[in-house]
Amino acid sequence: MLGQRLWQTRSRLCRPFVRNFTIAIDGPAASGKSSTARAVAHELGFGYIDSGSIYRCATLLALRQQAKDDSPEVADLITNAHLEINILPNTRQAPQRVTGMGRLCVPDVQVLMNGEDVSREIRSPEVNRHVAKIASDGQVRKVVLDIQRSLAAAAKAKSTGFQAKGTAANGIPSGVVMDGREAEADSVPGGVVMDGRDIGTTVFPQAELKIYLDASAMARAIRRWDELNSQLKETETGASQPVYPSVEDIARELEERDYADINRTHSPLRIAKDAVVIDNTNMTFEQQVYSITDLARERLGLERKYDDI
């Protein structure tokens, strides 16, 4: 009995502090992957990579150079581009609900392409219309795959991880083995959250936690319309404003994007066999974030925190 307890204790201590813990969040367009992944990363102290922004940068480059969506030039453009994805220190609060745990924070992300902040431009309707075609190109996906893994490695190295109750000041119990060696006093455990459409199936098939986030086409269309409308309000200057599509038009665009993603030849949108499927059509933002956070805590050998939410 004592031996069993010691084994259970040692097992629980060793699992939480895997330096390369990866959370892969996949799903169709406008299912809330990006905002959810950012909030989860913030809750866990993990790094975050928005893989979709890389394809959007490739699309923006193609549009600026007037390259055709299926042109080999697009792969060269993104290969030679310098990309940075930064989590901004000022976090905005999720508006859905406030609980005793406090309000969720959703960190803003800055995307720099060749030193230029393109965070807003890569979310434009024009980029939305072209990104699926460019993302289906095999050579582009090969280039982006290398970029994704490189950015994820850098994000893991910078992430702080989180401190479990009863651990040392640096969050690491004595005797815990990391990367095949005993953790050093200054080691900082951490991980990364990455969202996209093939993260759990292609980019990180060995990810410790895989999530497939889904919602109805109309729910996703409303969210996308709200996002575009919010951007319009933030940039109002009294000058003429672009006319964004109706919710119904966006729903049709999303269904077309879904079809393209599911039926493309290279790394199509699929639910990984070991993924946890979450349909958030009728969930609050808070509920979906905390459910994923608790799943991660379970995989890390820690107690769940948000069962009552």
QUIHUVEN-V842324 format. One record per run of one state. SS is the DSSP state (2 for helix, 1 for strand, 0 for the rest). FROM is the first residue (numbers start at 0). TO is the last residue. If there is no record, write none. Layout:
ss=SS from=FROM to=TO
ss=SS from=FROM to=TO
This chain:
ss=0 from=0 to=0
ss=2 from=1 to=14
ss=0 from=15 to=19
ss=1 from=20 to=25
ss=0 from=26 to=31
ss=2 from=32 to=43
ss=0 from=44 to=45
ss=1 from=46 to=49
ss=2 from=50 to=63
ss=0 from=64 to=71
ss=2 from=72 to=78
ss=0 from=79 to=81
ss=1 from=82 to=92
ss=0 from=93 to=103
ss=1 from=104 to=112
ss=0 from=113 to=114
ss=1 from=115 to=116
ss=0 from=117 to=119
ss=2 from=120 to=122
ss=0 from=123 to=123
ss=2 from=124 to=134
ss=0 from=135 to=136
ss=2 from=137 to=157
ss=0 from=158 to=175
ss=1 from=176 to=177
ss=0 from=178 to=179
ss=1 from=180 to=181
ss=0 from=182 to=189
ss=1 from=190 to=195
ss=0 from=196 to=197
ss=2 from=198 to=202
ss=0 from=203 to=207
ss=1 from=208 to=213
ss=0 from=214 to=215
ss=2 from=216 to=233
ss=0 from=234 to=245
ss=2 from=246 to=262
ss=0 from=263 to=274
ss=1 from=275 to=278
ss=0 from=279 to=283
ss=2 from=284 to=298
ss=0 from=299 to=308
